[in-house]
Amino acid sequence: MILTELTAVPDAALPLAAFREHLRLGRGFADDGAEDGLLQACLRAAMAAIEARISKVLLARAFLWRIADWREPDVQPLPVAPVSVLAELRLRGADGVAVVVDPARYALVEDALRPVLRATGTALPMVPRAGRAEVEFIAGYAAEWDGLPHDLRQAVLLLAAEYYENRREAGTGAMPFGVMALIEHYRTVRVLGSAR
């Protein structure tokens, strides 16, 4: 399984003003944007760490997911949530040739924790031998920062501030307790590797 981000969060979507306020950076000085690169890097790192921890996408963007075979013949959990659009499903053979699957053969079952790709008939299309399935989709809680749940916004700001304040020190790699408390209920609990 390989998950690739096709579109990145644009710089304009990052909450620089909110992060500056959270850090209580000095006011009254000319803002020449000298620290914008560092602030953006801290925000991006915090978002990536939180997304990896909870398997959820914060700001909406497009992804390509490559998988060698379906977990179940009629349903396949998607690797992240929430998924709002299934753009395309392709089957790529060992020869590299891709065939687009008719969208009438599958559907997205939206779920805040574990969305799935489900066959509309008895089974999903068979993945070619030594080939793969490629699923393009759009995932994310919101297109803009203000559309995110408040607790996730606060978690990003807290973790980004931790990265900013301790950027010169070798940390433990552990996520701060306050961040964990805010994001813990977003985590997906998997019992015995069940697909359903």
Backbone bond lengths (Angstrom), bond angles and torsions (degrees), N, CA, C in turn:
res aa  C-N    CA-C-N  psi(-1)  N-CA   C-N-CA  omega(-1)  CA-C   N-CA-C  phi
1 M - - - 1.437 - - 1.520 109.11 -
2 I 1.326 115.93 130.37 1.457 121.49 177.19 1.525 107.96 -132.58
3 L 1.321 116.58 124.34 1.457 122.11 177.22 1.521 108.16 -110.03
4 T 1.345 115.67 122.96 1.462 121.59 -177.61 1.525 109.35 -120.68
5 E 1.323 115.31 131.81 1.463 120.66 176.08 1.522 108.06 -80.21
6 L 1.336 116.93 120.14 1.464 121.00 -178.77 1.528 112.23 -86.85
7 T 1.301 116.90 -32.78 1.466 120.95 177.23 1.523 108.36 -126.47
8 A 1.303 116.09 143.15 1.464 121.04 -179.30 1.521 110.05 -100.07
9 V 1.315 115.56 161.34 1.458 120.68 174.13 1.520 107.44 -69.09
10 P 1.342 118.62 122.48 1.462 119.10 179.79 1.524 111.69 -68.12
11 D 1.324 115.80 151.71 1.466 120.50 179.66 1.529 111.62 -55.44
12 A 1.340 116.69 -36.82 1.465 120.86 -177.81 1.530 112.16 -64.52
13 A 1.334 117.54 -22.80 1.468 120.63 -179.14 1.527 112.26 -83.13
14 L 1.329 117.43 -12.62 1.466 120.41 -179.90 1.531 109.84 -76.64
15 P 1.318 118.02 139.83 1.470 122.12 -175.06 1.534 112.73 -83.28
16 L 1.317 116.95 65.10 1.470 119.68 -177.68 1.528 112.64 -59.42
17 A 1.333 116.33 -44.31 1.474 119.47 -178.04 1.532 110.12 -63.48
18 A 1.324 117.12 -44.12 1.466 120.47 179.77 1.530 110.54 -65.07
19 F 1.333 116.54 -36.86 1.466 119.86 179.53 1.522 110.79 -69.35
20 R 1.334 117.50 -41.34 1.469 120.59 176.43 1.527 110.30 -59.09
21 E 1.330 116.27 -43.46 1.461 120.80 179.94 1.533 110.11 -65.69
22 H 1.326 116.69 -41.22 1.461 121.06 178.87 1.533 110.76 -60.77
23 L 1.325 116.44 -39.93 1.466 121.17 179.88 1.530 112.61 -78.17
24 R 1.330 115.86 -12.98 1.469 122.37 -176.84 1.527 110.70 57.63
25 L 1.324 113.62 46.20 1.464 118.36 178.11 1.521 109.34 -66.95
26 G 1.332 116.64 152.32 1.459 122.83 -176.55 1.513 113.08 -52.89
27 R 1.318 114.77 145.72 1.461 121.23 177.99 1.520 108.67 -119.76
28 G 1.309 114.97 161.65 1.457 119.71 177.72 1.511 112.88 91.78
29 F 1.315 117.57 -3.28 1.458 121.23 177.67 1.526 108.34 -102.71
30 A 1.285 115.73 157.03 1.465 119.57 176.76 1.531 108.04 -64.63
31 D 1.330 115.27 129.02 1.464 119.50 179.85 1.522 108.23 -91.94
32 D 1.325 115.35 100.87 1.467 119.22 -178.78 1.521 111.41 -93.54
33 G 1.337 116.83 3.71 1.464 120.49 178.29 1.512 113.42 72.52
34 A 1.323 117.76 17.59 1.457 121.22 -176.04 1.530 112.31 -62.15
35 E 1.331 117.00 -31.54 1.461 119.61 -178.10 1.517 112.99 -98.72
36 D 1.317 118.10 1.52 1.464 120.20 -176.32 1.528 112.31 -57.57
37 G 1.302 117.90 -41.14 1.464 120.55 -180.00 1.524 112.12 -61.32
38 L 1.325 116.13 -43.42 1.460 120.80 178.76 1.527 110.84 -66.38
39 L 1.333 117.19 -43.26 1.463 121.00 179.85 1.532 110.77 -63.08
40 Q 1.333 116.12 -42.18 1.467 119.90 178.31 1.522 110.73 -64.12
41 A 1.319 117.24 -41.41 1.464 120.81 179.36 1.526 110.88 -62.39
42 C 1.328 117.18 -41.67 1.464 120.64 178.47 1.526 111.14 -64.81
43 L 1.335 116.92 -42.17 1.465 120.77 177.96 1.525 111.50 -63.81
44 R 1.330 116.74 -44.48 1.476 120.23 179.63 1.530 111.06 -64.00
45 A 1.321 117.02 -41.73 1.462 120.67 179.35 1.529 110.76 -64.67
46 A 1.321 116.99 -41.09 1.461 120.82 179.33 1.527 110.73 -65.52
47 M 1.327 116.81 -43.79 1.462 119.93 178.19 1.523 110.89 -61.55
48 A 1.320 116.83 -44.49 1.469 120.82 -179.42 1.529 111.05 -62.81
49 A 1.318 117.34 -42.31 1.466 120.75 -179.35 1.528 111.24 -64.96
50 I 1.313 116.27 -41.91 1.471 120.00 179.89 1.523 110.41 -69.22
51 E 1.327 117.48 -42.76 1.463 120.29 177.97 1.525 111.21 -60.35
52 A 1.318 117.00 -41.66 1.459 120.40 179.29 1.528 110.78 -66.01
53 R 1.308 117.07 -37.18 1.470 120.88 -177.53 1.525 112.34 -69.70
54 I 1.353 117.06 -37.58 1.472 119.78 -174.10 1.534 113.22 -106.47
55 S 1.329 117.75 -3.21 1.474 122.46 -177.59 1.530 112.01 56.15
56 K 1.311 115.49 37.80 1.459 122.12 177.57 1.525 107.62 -128.03
57 V 1.327 115.85 149.49 1.459 121.24 178.56 1.521 107.50 -101.20
58 L 1.316 117.07 128.95 1.456 120.54 -177.19 1.526 111.34 -80.06
59 L 1.327 117.38 -68.33 1.462 120.83 -179.34 1.528 109.62 -96.13
60 A 1.322 116.62 131.28 1.463 122.99 -171.16 1.523 112.63 -59.82
61 R 1.331 113.64 136.36 1.450 121.23 174.44 1.526 109.52 -161.67
62 A 1.332 115.01 170.40 1.466 121.04 -175.91 1.521 111.03 -92.35
63 F 1.341 115.62 145.27 1.454 123.04 -179.78 1.523 110.31 -132.55
64 L 1.326 115.46 154.95 1.457 122.89 170.87 1.522 106.59 -122.16
65 W 1.333 115.59 125.49 1.457 121.51 -178.87 1.517 108.81 -116.79
66 R 1.328 116.54 122.93 1.464 122.21 178.55 1.526 108.60 -108.37
67 I 1.335 115.74 131.49 1.459 120.25 -177.71 1.528 109.16 -140.31
68 A 1.326 116.05 140.71 1.471 120.79 -175.48 1.521 112.87 -76.29
69 D 1.329 118.18 -30.11 1.464 120.78 178.74 1.524 108.48 -162.61
70 W 1.331 116.14 161.34 1.460 121.13 178.52 1.522 109.85 -77.38
71 R 1.318 116.12 146.62 1.460 120.49 177.30 1.534 110.50 -69.89
72 E 1.323 116.51 -41.67 1.463 123.79 176.01 1.527 107.58 -126.16
73 P 1.330 118.83 153.42 1.466 119.29 -176.69 1.528 114.61 -65.15
74 D 1.350 116.78 -28.20 1.463 119.12 -174.17 1.524 115.07 -112.50
75 V 1.334 117.57 -7.81 1.462 119.90 -176.92 1.531 109.88 -150.34
76 Q 1.339 114.59 142.42 1.461 120.22 178.93 1.528 109.12 -137.17
77 P 1.341 117.81 115.41 1.467 119.43 174.69 1.532 109.86 -62.49
78 L 1.318 116.09 142.07 1.462 121.48 177.01 1.534 108.80 -87.70
79 P 1.324 117.69 153.15 1.468 120.26 -170.57 1.527 115.92 -73.79
80 V 1.327 117.42 -20.84 1.464 121.13 -179.77 1.528 109.07 -137.59
81 A 1.315 115.29 167.79 1.462 121.51 178.10 1.521 107.79 -140.64
82 P 1.287 120.15 168.37 1.453 127.06 -16.90 1.531 110.14 -78.85
83 V 1.308 116.94 140.24 1.463 122.38 178.15 1.514 107.90 -100.92
84 S 1.320 116.74 128.66 1.461 120.93 -177.91 1.522 112.98 -105.57
85 V 1.342 117.13 -26.66 1.467 120.96 -175.87 1.519 109.68 -141.92
86 L 1.331 115.93 130.78 1.464 121.45 167.26 1.520 105.49 -97.14
87 A 1.312 117.05 106.94 1.462 120.57 -174.96 1.521 112.44 -77.86
88 E 1.345 116.56 -43.29 1.462 118.78 -176.04 1.524 110.29 -164.77
89 L 1.343 114.43 146.15 1.458 122.08 172.72 1.522 107.09 -122.22
90 R 1.339 115.43 125.09 1.467 121.22 178.54 1.517 109.25 -123.18
91 L 1.326 115.32 149.00 1.453 121.43 171.51 1.518 106.64 -113.58
92 R 1.328 115.92 123.59 1.458 120.94 -177.49 1.529 108.95 -113.11
93 G 1.329 115.64 122.59 1.455 121.00 -179.32 1.512 112.41 -78.25
94 A 1.324 116.16 174.04 1.463 121.94 178.73 1.522 111.23 -60.94
95 D 1.343 116.73 -24.55 1.465 121.12 179.23 1.524 112.86 -79.95
96 G 1.337 117.06 -4.43 1.458 121.25 178.46 1.510 114.52 90.84
97 V 1.314 117.51 -4.69 1.464 121.33 -179.03 1.532 109.00 -80.87
98 A 1.341 116.07 130.42 1.464 121.48 -178.94 1.520 110.52 -104.62
99 V 1.324 115.36 141.27 1.459 122.53 176.19 1.527 107.13 -122.03
100 V 1.324 116.21 125.61 1.461 121.16 178.81 1.526 108.89 -77.87
101 V 1.330 116.31 130.78 1.461 122.20 -179.54 1.525 109.40 -85.04
102 D 1.320 116.40 137.77 1.464 122.42 177.43 1.531 109.16 -58.67
103 P 1.341 118.25 125.19 1.471 120.95 -178.91 1.526 113.67 -60.43
104 A 1.303 118.17 -17.27 1.467 120.50 178.23 1.529 111.54 -70.66
105 R 1.317 118.18 -13.03 1.469 121.92 -176.97 1.532 113.48 -89.44
106 Y 1.327 117.08 -6.96 1.464 120.00 -178.59 1.523 109.59 -149.75
107 A 1.319 115.40 163.45 1.466 120.81 179.05 1.521 109.55 -147.51
108 L 1.308 115.35 155.34 1.458 122.49 174.25 1.520 108.37 -89.48
109 V 1.310 116.37 127.86 1.464 121.20 171.00 1.518 105.14 -103.12
110 E 1.333 115.47 104.47 1.466 120.19 -176.42 1.527 110.36 -72.06
111 D 1.301 115.25 139.19 1.452 122.32 178.72 1.519 106.60 -156.18
112 A 1.314 117.01 136.85 1.464 120.65 -177.99 1.518 112.56 -66.11
113 L 1.342 117.04 -26.89 1.459 120.13 -177.30 1.522 113.04 -103.55
114 R 1.314 117.89 -41.96 1.460 120.52 -173.25 1.529 110.78 -147.53
115 P 1.342 117.63 79.69 1.470 119.53 177.34 1.520 110.51 -68.03
116 V 1.333 116.15 152.79 1.452 119.98 -178.50 1.525 111.44 -133.26
117 L 1.316 114.35 154.18 1.457 124.22 170.43 1.529 104.65 -95.43
118 R 1.335 117.34 119.43 1.455 121.19 -175.22 1.519 110.06 -121.37
119 A 1.320 115.32 140.65 1.464 121.16 175.73 1.527 108.96 -68.86
120 T 1.327 117.27 140.44 1.459 120.06 174.40 1.525 110.05 -84.64
121 G 1.323 115.96 -18.56 1.465 121.12 175.06 1.516 109.15 -104.70
122 T 1.329 115.56 -140.63 1.462 119.48 -177.45 1.520 113.20 -84.15
123 A 1.349 117.86 -25.08 1.466 119.61 -176.72 1.525 110.44 -154.11
124 L 1.325 114.35 154.40 1.461 120.45 171.41 1.526 108.16 -68.90
125 P 1.338 118.32 156.67 1.466 119.61 179.24 1.530 111.03 -61.09
126 M 1.315 115.52 142.55 1.466 120.71 -176.72 1.526 110.84 -68.73
127 V 1.321 115.35 132.31 1.464 121.36 177.00 1.533 107.55 -76.40
128 P 1.342 118.38 130.05 1.471 120.34 -179.11 1.530 112.04 -59.37
129 R 1.313 115.48 146.70 1.464 121.71 177.17 1.530 108.93 -58.45
130 A 1.315 116.74 131.81 1.465 124.33 -177.48 1.525 111.94 61.21
131 G 1.315 116.17 17.75 1.467 121.39 177.82 1.514 110.25 -111.55
132 R 1.326 115.34 -156.49 1.455 119.68 -179.91 1.518 110.79 -159.36
133 A 1.304 115.10 161.15 1.463 122.27 171.09 1.519 107.09 -99.16
134 E 1.320 116.47 142.70 1.461 122.52 177.59 1.520 108.18 -125.44
135 V 1.319 116.01 121.96 1.453 121.90 -177.65 1.522 108.23 -116.87
136 E 1.339 115.99 121.85 1.474 120.87 173.83 1.517 107.47 -101.11
137 F 1.333 115.80 132.46 1.464 119.34 -179.78 1.518 110.47 -151.23
138 I 1.317 114.84 166.24 1.464 121.89 175.63 1.517 107.33 -114.02
139 A 1.328 115.52 128.39 1.460 121.36 -179.33 1.517 109.53 -130.58
140 G 1.322 115.28 152.18 1.453 120.93 175.39 1.515 111.75 147.91
141 Y 1.320 115.27 149.85 1.461 120.52 177.90 1.523 112.12 -70.79
142 A 1.328 116.76 -36.56 1.464 119.81 -175.09 1.520 109.63 -156.88
143 A 1.318 115.19 157.09 1.458 120.70 177.26 1.529 111.00 -80.01
144 E 1.330 116.84 -25.81 1.462 121.60 -177.56 1.524 110.69 -128.81
145 W 1.308 115.82 157.19 1.459 123.36 -176.75 1.526 112.16 -53.61
146 D 1.326 117.93 -45.10 1.461 120.93 -176.07 1.526 112.61 -66.61
147 G 1.318 118.31 -15.53 1.455 121.35 178.58 1.520 114.06 -84.47
148 L 1.339 117.09 -9.11 1.463 120.64 179.38 1.530 110.82 -73.67
149 P 1.334 117.42 150.35 1.464 118.93 172.59 1.538 110.35 -57.87
150 H 1.323 115.61 145.97 1.473 121.03 -175.21 1.522 112.88 -58.48
151 D 1.328 117.28 -39.44 1.463 118.76 -177.62 1.524 111.85 -67.41
152 L 1.325 117.60 -35.02 1.467 119.70 177.47 1.528 110.93 -70.31
153 R 1.320 117.13 -38.07 1.471 119.69 176.33 1.523 110.52 -61.40
154 Q 1.331 115.78 -45.34 1.469 119.57 -179.82 1.524 110.98 -63.75
155 A 1.337 117.02 -39.99 1.465 120.74 179.69 1.525 111.14 -61.82
156 V 1.328 116.93 -42.01 1.472 120.92 179.22 1.527 109.83 -63.29
157 L 1.331 116.94 -45.78 1.464 119.99 -178.96 1.531 111.11 -63.90
158 L 1.335 117.09 -41.61 1.466 119.92 179.15 1.527 111.77 -63.31
159 L 1.334 116.48 -44.89 1.457 119.36 -178.56 1.526 111.23 -70.72
160 A 1.324 117.20 -38.66 1.469 120.09 177.50 1.526 110.05 -63.41
161 A 1.321 117.09 -38.13 1.464 120.92 177.67 1.531 110.73 -65.14
162 E 1.328 116.09 -38.58 1.468 120.24 176.50 1.526 109.94 -60.92
163 Y 1.328 116.83 -45.22 1.465 120.95 178.64 1.527 111.14 -63.80
164 Y 1.321 116.52 -39.82 1.464 121.09 -179.47 1.530 110.83 -66.49
165 E 1.312 116.52 -47.76 1.469 121.12 -176.24 1.525 112.72 -69.46
166 N 1.307 117.71 -31.50 1.466 121.33 -175.39 1.525 112.44 -112.85
167 R 1.303 116.73 30.39 1.469 120.35 -174.81 1.528 113.30 -68.73
168 R 1.306 117.78 -18.89 1.471 120.19 -178.49 1.525 112.44 -99.96
169 E 1.319 116.40 -2.25 1.461 120.43 -177.03 1.525 110.03 -109.20
170 A 1.308 115.27 149.40 1.466 120.26 173.52 1.522 107.12 -82.85
171 G 1.329 115.75 113.20 1.462 120.02 -177.83 1.515 111.93 -86.66
172 T 1.318 114.38 179.05 1.461 120.87 179.54 1.517 111.20 -82.62
173 G 1.321 117.24 -17.43 1.455 120.44 -176.44 1.515 112.16 87.89
174 A 1.323 117.60 -7.27 1.456 121.48 179.79 1.525 109.81 -79.33
175 M 1.322 115.70 142.72 1.452 120.75 177.69 1.531 108.35 -79.06
176 P 1.330 118.38 135.35 1.471 120.70 -179.09 1.527 112.16 -57.58
177 F 1.335 116.36 149.02 1.453 122.12 -177.34 1.521 112.10 -57.47
178 G 1.327 117.59 -42.64 1.466 120.58 -179.04 1.518 112.57 -60.02
179 V 1.322 116.23 -39.25 1.470 120.71 177.90 1.530 108.89 -67.75
180 M 1.325 117.12 -45.56 1.469 120.96 -179.95 1.527 111.18 -59.30
181 A 1.319 117.02 -40.89 1.459 120.62 -179.92 1.526 111.06 -63.02
182 L 1.323 117.17 -35.62 1.466 120.65 -179.02 1.527 113.13 -75.46
183 I 1.313 117.74 -31.07 1.476 119.77 -173.60 1.519 114.32 -103.57
184 E 1.318 118.41 -11.18 1.472 121.32 -171.65 1.522 113.24 -56.45
185 H 1.325 118.16 -39.79 1.466 118.69 -177.20 1.536 113.21 -74.50
186 Y 1.336 118.06 -6.45 1.463 121.43 175.10 1.528 112.03 -87.26
187 R 1.320 117.05 -13.72 1.463 120.29 -177.66 1.520 110.86 -68.21
188 T 1.326 115.50 143.12 1.453 121.61 177.08 1.517 108.76 -90.83
189 V 1.317 116.54 125.58 1.451 121.34 178.18 1.522 107.67 -93.77
190 R 1.324 116.06 121.77 1.462 120.70 178.79 1.516 108.27 -106.21
191 V 1.321 115.89 125.30 1.456 121.18 -178.37 1.515 109.20 -102.65
192 L 1.319 117.08 117.36 1.457 124.18 175.96 1.513 113.44 54.24
193 G 1.326 118.09 29.38 1.462 121.75 176.07 1.515 113.11 66.83
194 S 1.311 118.09 23.44 1.451 121.36 -177.13 1.516 111.58 -64.78
195 A 1.312 117.26 138.18 1.457 122.07 179.05 1.511 111.41 -80.63
196 R 1.307 117.69 -22.56 1.461 119.51 -173.31 1.495 112.77 -103.57
